[in-house]
Amino acid sequence: MGRINPATDQDAERKVALLANLPHRDLANRWQTLNGGPAPKGISRRLLVLALAYRMQADTYGNMDSRTNRYLRAIASGTPDAPPPRVSAASTLKPGMRLMREWNGRTHIVDVINDGFRWNGQIHASLSAVARAITGARWSGPRFFGLLS
């Protein structure tokens, strides 16, 4: 998944918003173009709009990973015993986010940046490296910052 570009973001939002005003026939044509086959028979206009919006956003911003896709298919097929996919806590962090943790009476603030994590004016490659610098001990960074239970 690439970085979000404000111009791309606005263009994607505009295209998705336009779907709401299209007649069913035009929505079915868009389905054909995007999916390479006809829209499912009997699909409601509302569901067609939602499915097209999802597809257009996935094409712009990136789709689900294959593990999540398999898990959702297992649930849909009636076998919800499949274990949920594990998501890396660090992978959900986006540049610009800020993490805070109090340790030994001092509040520590970590900024998520494009190439790692900034703490105390230094760049660290991982949250675990930051946690180690703060505590002097080996910690799971995501666990130290409360991202894992």
C-alpha positions in Angstrom: 0.0 0.0 0.0 1.4 3.3 -1.0 1.4 6.7 0.6 -1.8 8.7 0.4 -1.4 11.7 -1.9 -3.9 14.5 -1.1 -4.7 14.9 -4.9 -5.3 11.2 -5.3 -7.3 11.2 -2.1 -9.6 14.0 -3.4 -10.0 12.3 -6.8 -10.9 9.0 -5.3 -13.4 10.6 -2.9 -15.0 12.5 -5.9 -15.2 9.3 -8.0 -16.8 7.3 -5.1 -19.3 10.2 -4.4 -20.4 10.2 -8.0 -21.5 6.6 -7.7 -24.5 7.6 -5.6 -26.1 9.5 -8.5 -25.6 6.9 -11.2 -28.5 4.7 -12.4 -28.3 1.0 -11.9 -27.4 0.3 -15.6 -24.4 2.6 -15.3 -23.3 1.0 -12.1 -23.6 -2.4 -13.7 -21.4 -1.2 -16.6 -18.8 0.1 -14.1 -18.9 -3.3 -12.4 -18.2 -5.0 -15.8 -15.2 -2.6 -16.4 -13.7 -3.1 -12.9 -14.3 -6.8 -12.4 -14.2 -8.1 -16.0 -17.6 -9.8 -15.7 -21.3 -8.9 -15.3 -22.7 -7.7 -12.0 -24.4 -10.4 -10.0 -28.0 -10.9 -11.0 -30.5 -9.3 -8.7 -27.9 -7.2 -6.8 -29.5 -4.1 -5.3 -28.5 -0.7 -6.4 -27.3 0.1 -2.9 -25.1 -3.0 -2.6 -23.7 -2.3 -6.1 -22.7 1.2 -5.0 -21.1 -0.1 -1.9 -19.2 -2.9 -3.7 -18.0 -0.5 -6.4 -16.9 2.1 -3.8 -14.9 -0.6 -1.9 -13.3 -1.8 -5.1 -12.3 1.7 -6.2 -10.9 2.5 -2.8 -9.0 -0.8 -2.7 -7.5 0.0 -6.2 -6.4 3.4 -5.0 -5.2 2.7 -1.5 -4.5 -1.0 -1.4 -6.6 -4.1 -0.6 -6.7 -6.5 2.3 -3.8 -8.8 2.8 -4.4 -12.5 1.7 -4.5 -13.8 5.3 -7.4 -11.4 6.2 -9.1 -12.3 2.9 -8.9 -16.1 3.7 -10.2 -15.5 7.2 -13.2 -13.6 6.0 -13.9 -16.2 3.4 -13.8 -18.9 6.1 -16.3 -17.0 8.2 -18.6 -16.5 5.2 -18.5 -20.2 4.4 -19.6 -21.1 7.9 -16.2 -22.2 9.4 -15.5 -19.3 11.8 -13.2 -21.6 13.8 -10.3 -20.3 11.7 -8.0 -18.2 13.9 -8.1 -14.5 13.1 -5.1 -13.2 11.2 -2.4 -11.7 13.3 -1.8 -8.0 12.7 1.5 -6.5 13.5 0.8 -3.6 15.9 3.6 -1.6 14.3 2.0 -2.1 10.8 -1.1 -0.2 12.0 1.0 2.9 12.9 1.1 5.7 10.4 3.6 8.6 10.1 2.3 11.5 12.1 0.9 9.4 14.9 2.2 10.0 18.4 2.6 7.4 21.2 2.9 8.3 24.9 3.9 6.2 27.8 4.7 7.0 31.4 7.6 5.2 32.9 9.2 5.8 36.3 7.3 9.1 36.7 8.3 10.5 33.4 6.1 10.8 30.3 7.8 9.6 27.1 6.5 10.7 23.7 7.4 8.8 20.5 6.6 10.2 17.0 5.9 7.7 14.2 7.9 8.9 11.2 8.4 7.5 7.7 11.6 5.7 8.5 11.0 4.6 12.1 10.3 6.3 15.4 11.6 9.5 16.9 12.2 9.6 20.7 14.3 12.2 22.5 15.5 13.6 19.2 16.9 10.2 18.1 15.6 8.0 15.3 15.0 4.3 16.2 14.2 1.6 13.7 11.6 -0.1 15.9 9.4 0.5 18.9 11.3 -2.3 20.8 14.5 -0.2 20.3 12.7 2.8 21.9 11.4 0.7 24.8 14.9 -0.7 25.4 16.4 2.8 25.4 13.7 4.0 27.9 13.9 1.0 30.3 17.3 -0.4 29.8 15.7 -3.8 29.4 14.5 -5.9 26.4 10.8 -5.2 25.9 8.3 -5.8 23.2 7.9 -2.2 22.0 4.2 -2.7 20.9 3.5 -4.2 24.3 5.4 -1.5 26.2 3.4 1.2 24.5 0.1 -0.6 25.1 -0.6 -1.7 21.5 -0.9 -5.3 22.4 -2.9 -6.8 25.2 
